[in-house]
Amino acid sequence: MSVFTHGGIRLFDLRRSDLVRSALGARVGRRAAGPGRLDALGLLACAVLFALGGVGCADDEGVYIAPCTPSDPTPYPFDLPAHLPAFDVPAYNPTTVEGVELGRRLYYDTMLSRGGPLEGMACASCHVQATNFANNTPGVSVLPHVNLNWTEDFLWNGKVQGGLEEVMLFEVEEFFKANVKLFRADPAYQALACEAFGTSEVDAELMARAMSQWLRTLVSADSRYDRYLQGEEELTEQELRGKVVYETSGDCASCHTLPLTTDNEFHNNGVVGFVPTTEFDLGRFVVTGEMEDRRVFKTPSLRNVELTGPYMHDGRFQTLEAVVEHYNSGVYATSTLDPIMTQNGEEYGYELNLSEEDKAALVAFLKTFTDTTITTSAEYANPFHYH
């Protein structure tokens, strides 16, 4: 595998078989042709029909596949500030305007769950634009679908891992258990697939590729903090004091590293007591079975944190002030508490001893991460409401 950089985005070449699979829009070598897929003779017959009259044909389940004249999709114009790091994009799935539009439609379409255990749901049912593509309530905290280009671990306990293509394939096939035939037979999706991928044949892998392209565009990079880094805006005296607290006495930056505001790692931040009350409270231990992973959770991004309360994995804190006070005086020093949390040498507890002024300043600085562009722009909104 080779890696190269283009436009601030690292692209990498995969095996020839992956590129062939991408070109065909099919799972060559991963599963044999089955229900809902054209066999070799069917493909040949369709090719002849397309050449002679531009007509479509039916697959072995009678689903009509419209003709498709491939065209070159438009590269998506990423315009990211220089202070954000580059991210990886697989060469077999470059981000295009057409692919993003198909992915956005899939993301918001409740047909994704039709007939499955989550009937009536779409990705956007839990990942709401107005709240940074998250949806937190007491007891349930949904991590945002923003700035996912820089991680390969998903969910609070890291149960799902891989690149966005693999994760979205998991969403289609396992989480939603989507009836792909519904999309395969839909003329609108066939047309969008043709524009994006040069084929009218919609399958789970094509859907996953489109959805991953859409997610790559959900980048928060237009907050006051970003504009401060670019020299376009000044922070107030209180916010600058909060930045100092964030990076020093508050020690937020050890896990919520700047500028992404997360290290995308797992930590026990002392929020779960000595007797976890639910399996969810066990954190990454549920995935690994390792004792040192008890009460260990993924570090969430603080991008738009002002809009994503209540906070923590279980939504236990209603306000940012309550979160700051937890770290200031409420940390549980359990056996798996992250060493970052005890670097002041406290054996049975951990207190920052921040002044009221420092706590207020820290909250003010956290609010500079608010980026209303991504939470209000029609570019990221439900396409079914804008057409």
KABEL-V505379 format. One record per residue. RES is the residue in one letter. PSI is psi as a letter, one per 30 degrees, with the letter a starting at -180 (999 if undefined). Layout:
res:RES psi:PSI
res:RES psi:PSI
//
This chain:
res:M psi:k
res:S psi:l
res:V psi:k
res:F psi:l
res:T psi:k
res:H psi:j
res:G psi:h
res:G psi:g
res:I psi:k
res:R psi:k
res:L psi:k
res:F psi:k
res:D psi:k
res:L psi:a
res:R psi:l
res:R psi:e
res:S psi:e
res:D psi:e
res:L psi:e
res:V psi:e
res:R psi:e
res:S psi:e
res:A psi:e
res:L psi:f
res:G psi:g
res:A psi:l
res:R psi:i
res:V psi:k
res:G psi:f
res:R psi:f
res:R psi:k
res:A psi:l
res:A psi:k
res:G psi:a
res:P psi:k
res:G psi:g
res:R psi:k
res:L psi:k
res:D psi:a
res:A psi:e
res:L psi:e
res:G psi:e
res:L psi:e
res:L psi:e
res:A psi:e
res:C psi:e
res:A psi:e
res:V psi:e
res:L psi:e
res:F psi:e
res:A psi:e
res:L psi:e
res:G psi:g
res:G psi:g
res:V psi:l
res:G psi:a
res:C psi:l
res:A psi:k
res:D psi:a
res:D psi:f
res:E psi:g
res:G psi:g
res:V psi:k
res:Y psi:k
res:I psi:j
res:A psi:l
res:P psi:l
res:C psi:k
res:T psi:j
res:P psi:k
res:S psi:l
res:D psi:j
res:P psi:l
res:T psi:k
res:P psi:k
res:Y psi:k
res:P psi:i
res:F psi:k
res:D psi:i
res:L psi:k
res:P psi:l
res:A psi:f
res:H psi:f
res:L psi:k
res:P psi:l
res:A psi:l
res:F psi:l
res:D psi:k
res:V psi:k
res:P psi:k
res:A psi:f
res:Y psi:f
res:N psi:i
res:P psi:k
res:T psi:k
res:T psi:l
res:V psi:e
res:E psi:e
res:G psi:e
res:V psi:e
res:E psi:e
res:L psi:e
res:G psi:e
res:R psi:e
res:R psi:e
res:L psi:e
res:Y psi:e
res:Y psi:f
res:D psi:j
res:T psi:f
res:M psi:f
res:L psi:f
res:S psi:g
res:R psi:k
res:G psi:f
res:G psi:a
res:P psi:f
res:L psi:h
res:E psi:k
res:G psi:f
res:M psi:l
res:A psi:l
res:C psi:e
res:A psi:f
res:S psi:e
res:C psi:f
res:H psi:i
res:V psi:k
res:Q psi:e
res:A psi:f
res:T psi:h
res:N psi:h
res:F psi:h
res:A psi:l
res:N psi:i
res:N psi:k
res:T psi:l
res:P psi:k
res:G psi:f
res:V psi:k
res:S psi:j
res:V psi:k
res:L psi:k
res:P psi:k
res:H psi:h
res:V psi:k
res:N psi:h
res:L psi:f
res:N psi:f
res:W psi:g
res:T psi:l
res:E psi:g
res:D psi:k
res:F psi:l
res:L psi:l
res:W psi:e
res:N psi:g
res:G psi:g
res:K psi:e
res:V psi:k
res:Q psi:l
res:G psi:a
res:G psi:l
res:L psi:e
res:E psi:e
res:E psi:e
res:V psi:e
res:M psi:e
res:L psi:e
res:F psi:e
res:E psi:e
res:V psi:e
res:E psi:e
res:E psi:e
res:F psi:e
res:F psi:f
res:K psi:h
res:A psi:k
res:N psi:j
res:V psi:f
res:K psi:e
res:L psi:e
res:F psi:e
res:R psi:e
res:A psi:f
res:D psi:j
res:P psi:e
res:A psi:e
res:Y psi:e
res:Q psi:e
res:A psi:e
res:L psi:e
res:A psi:e
res:C psi:e
res:E psi:e
res:A psi:e
res:F psi:f
res:G psi:g
res:T psi:k
res:S psi:f
res:E psi:j
res:V psi:k
res:D psi:l
res:A psi:e
res:E psi:e
res:L psi:e
res:M psi:e
res:A psi:e
res:R psi:e
res:A psi:e
res:M psi:e
res:S psi:e
res:Q psi:e
res:W psi:e
res:L psi:e
res:R psi:f
res:T psi:f
res:L psi:i
res:V psi:k
res:S psi:j
res:A psi:g
res:D psi:h
res:S psi:l
res:R psi:e
res:Y psi:e
res:D psi:e
res:R psi:e
res:Y psi:e
res:L psi:f
res:Q psi:g
res:G psi:g
res:E psi:f
res:E psi:k
res:E psi:k
res:L psi:l
res:T psi:l
res:E psi:e
res:Q psi:e
res:E psi:e
res:L psi:e
res:R psi:e
res:G psi:e
res:K psi:e
res:V psi:e
res:V psi:e
res:Y psi:e
res:E psi:f
res:T psi:c
res:S psi:e
res:G psi:f
res:D psi:h
res:C psi:e
res:A psi:f
res:S psi:e
res:C psi:e
res:H psi:i
res:T psi:k
res:L psi:k
res:P psi:f
res:L psi:f
res:T psi:g
res:T psi:k
res:D psi:f
res:N psi:g
res:E psi:a
res:F psi:k
res:H psi:l
res:N psi:j
res:N psi:g
res:G psi:g
res:V psi:f
res:V psi:k
res:G psi:a
res:F psi:f
res:V psi:j
res:P psi:k
res:T psi:f
res:T psi:l
res:E psi:e
res:F psi:e
res:D psi:f
res:L psi:f
res:G psi:b
res:R psi:f
res:F psi:e
res:V psi:f
res:V psi:e
res:T psi:f
res:G psi:g
res:E psi:k
res:M psi:e
res:E psi:f
res:D psi:g
res:R psi:k
res:R psi:g
res:V psi:k
res:F psi:l
res:K psi:k
res:T psi:j
res:P psi:l
res:S psi:k
res:L psi:g
res:R psi:k
res:N psi:g
res:V psi:f
res:E psi:f
res:L psi:g
res:T psi:g
res:G psi:l
res:P psi:l
res:Y psi:l
res:M psi:l
res:H psi:f
res:D psi:g
res:G psi:h
res:R psi:f
res:F psi:k
res:Q psi:f
res:T psi:l
res:L psi:e
res:E psi:e
res:A psi:e
res:V psi:e
res:V psi:e
res:E psi:e
res:H psi:e
res:Y psi:f
res:N psi:e
res:S psi:g
res:G psi:g
res:V psi:k
res:Y psi:j
res:A psi:i
res:T psi:l
res:S psi:f
res:T psi:g
res:L psi:k
res:D psi:k
res:P psi:f
res:I psi:e
res:M psi:f
res:T psi:g
res:Q psi:f
res:N psi:g
res:G psi:g
res:E psi:k
res:E psi:e
res:Y psi:g
res:G psi:l
res:Y psi:j
res:E psi:k
res:L psi:f
res:N psi:h
res:L psi:k
res:S psi:l
res:E psi:e
res:E psi:e
res:D psi:e
res:K psi:e
res:A psi:e
res:A psi:e
res:L psi:e
res:V psi:e
res:A psi:e
res:F psi:e
res:L psi:e
res:K psi:f
res:T psi:f
res:F psi:f
res:T psi:k
res:D psi:j
res:T psi:f
res:T psi:e
res:I psi:f
res:T psi:f
res:T psi:f
res:S psi:k
res:A psi:f
res:E psi:f
res:Y psi:g
res:A psi:l
res:N psi:j
res:P psi:f
res:F psi:f
res:H psi:f
res:Y psi:g
res:H psi:999
//
